[in-house]
Amino acid sequence: MEVNAFTIDIDTGGTFTDGFVTAGDRVELVKVDTTPHDLTVCLLNCIEEGAKRFGLSTEEFLARTSIIRYSTTVGTNALLQKKGPKLGLIVTDGFIDTLYASPHKASDVLTDVVQLNMRVGIREKIDSSGKAVQPIDQESVRQAVEYLLDSGARSVVISLKNSAINAAHEQKAKAIIDSEYPRHYLGSVPVLSASAITSHQDDYVRTSTALLNAYIHRDMVRYLYRADELLRQRGYRKPLLVVHSNGGAARVAKTTALNTYNSGPAAGFIGCSKIARELYNISEFVSVDVGGTSVDIGVDTGGRVTVEREPLVEGMRIGMPMVTLGTAGGGGGSIARVDFESKAIKVGPESAGALPGPAAYNLGGIEPTVTDADLVLGYLDPDYFLGGKKKLNKDKSVAAINNFIASGLGISIEEAAWSIVQSSEEDVSQQIRENIKTKALKSEKLIMFAFGGGGGVRCCGYASRLGIPKVIVFPFNAAGSAFGASTMDIMHTYERTAHITLRSRSGSYPVSEWKPFGKAVADMMDSAKRDMRGESFAPEQLMFTLELGINGAGGLHFVESPLIYLEQEDEAKVLYSIYSSLAGTDSGELIIESITLKAVCPTHHYQLPEFTEQGADPKKAQKGVRNAYWGISFVSTDIYERDLLQCGNRIKGPAIIESPDTTYVVPPRWSYTVDKYLNGILEVSREG
């Protein structure tokens, strides 16, 4: 087998870590338990399991691997669970309360991240034009960091007013701290400046971005650098690539902690978008990624994944582009409880996670979860969970549902389990509906893609409530986010705050006025080439896209175009694509506020093969029958093995399709058809 035979894409979720491993046309799906105490353990476990599938040692497997892309929810979980370090913040004097959100105070969420008594103001001033009108007071910087360290800060953020225009004071403050408190004194307390994280010009947004990044920075740095080093020790010759939530991937050294927020769900959504466009010519769809902790929702309009310039993270506006996603509770590990005031069953947002997990895992969990309900209803086989690698304890599920739900409401255990599922599906469906509504789309005209470990179990319940006529699921459903990572290219993004003024002459903008712009673009391109060499890619492999934030008569708008780059000295050609979009537009004076350069290096991607029609009869894949509950009573239900289904096979519900890594539930009045890509097409049965 050749040296670069394998590609490895891994996604670590709250409950499981999934691997999508390819070698030519061969694909191996790997699923191992997530190890919350040390996430490098589950990463290596996933790789070791992949090596076993090919009969190789881990070292030999890694030596023959061309690329490893990795997404993780560790940063997301730190924010959700408020488990980040105690932060200290240095701001310009007079802005401790508002954090530049004048005239209002900083949001309560931001106050949770950095407490009021952990903020210190220093004496300095840069005006709105970028001019330093009051020099930075070095003594106030020293006093500020001393106070924050004495107060227990485990990370210090510097965010000074107008530093997006002129970062000199932020840089000087950091230099003062670094010189006064060298690393052997500060120890593991990182000092981060907002200008190193984002070039956003709104000081409140810059501060929010820097604080959220610092909140997850410590764990991400420790974890990802250690993972990179462990892989190198095991024989991997290239850098570990980290999936970013803006749609690309980059090595650890070029990853900002906040880049990883929701990176796994973003990867899954992007993978669905690729399949929708390239295989089915679908331009509008909704995707649901049903994991152990949550359900992530994506809506694609016009065949294009939306990347927000200023997304909301935990209710805070940040200055870092991200793929637009929604999130709901209702994952497999979501905990069910009774609201005794309303006599209703509530599911989530609390989750049993990987440890202790659902009661059925037999690891100490005693509260009922959605997974426990699925087991009691007969949708899951306790002896075939993860292909039999993990045995589920149905008695524990029964006891949990009885103790916490059924006995309190005076209903049967089956009714309680059914109600847990219905409550969860109703809550998630409402969240999906809201996400669809924000895109001004109609559910009945959309296709749903469903993936994640629970996507095949829940999707028909969601679709029925929403009026969505068709659902598509994949053979790699449980590893949907890892597959999505495999569709990503290497991408670096570079930003500059510009304030370059262009004045129209006879309806166009002379090339001579673009010189400062041309230099900024050339510098960013040089950085991109240098950074891509660090990821083992040659400069000639790169493709560039340029985006300008332009202020003119109509206000701020953004112009995006591929960058035609020939020779640096030929500025007319360097700028041609952007310049031509403005030439002939007599808009008077234009100000380029920001310049963003995206450098992309395309990589090899796995393509789903096509298969020949084998007929509708699925009998060869039937493995038995099992009683399953469908809302009124238990019904004898046909059970099929997914890996034995062939192109063209059609299954009429009620039925359950099992695989070593997930389960697909086909309710009454639904059908499941295997298409030429071996994807499953779920539709309301034509036969009623």
Protein Blocks (a to p, Z undefined) as FASTA:
>chain_A
ZZklpccdddddfkbccddddehjbccdddddddfklmklmmmmmmmmmmmmnopafklm
mmmpcbdcdddfklmmmmmnopaccddddddehilmnnopafbdcdfklmmmpcfklccc
ddddddfkopafbdcdfklmmmmmmmmmmnopabdcdddehklmommlmmmmmmmmmmmm
gfklnmmaccddfklmpccfblklmmmmmmmmmmmmmmmmmmmmmmmmmmmmnopabdcd
dddfeopacdfklccfklmgoklmmmmmmmmmmmmmmmnopabdcdddddfkbccdddde
hhiacddfbdceehiacdbdcddddddehifklccdddfknopacehjbdekjbnbjfkl
onopabdcfklmmmmnopacfklgghhlaccdfklmmmmmmmmmmmmnopafklmmmmmm
mmmmmmmmmmmmmmmmmnopafklpccddedjklmmmmmmmmmmnopabdcddfklmmmm
mmmmmmpccdddddddfkpacddeehiacfklmmmmmmmmmmmmmmmmmmmmmnopafkl
pccddddddddfkopaddddddddfbfklmmlmmmmmmmmmgopaghjaddfbdcddddd
ddddddddddddebjblklmpgbdcdddehjaccddddddfklpcehiacddddddddfk
bccdddehiacdddfkopacddddfkZZ
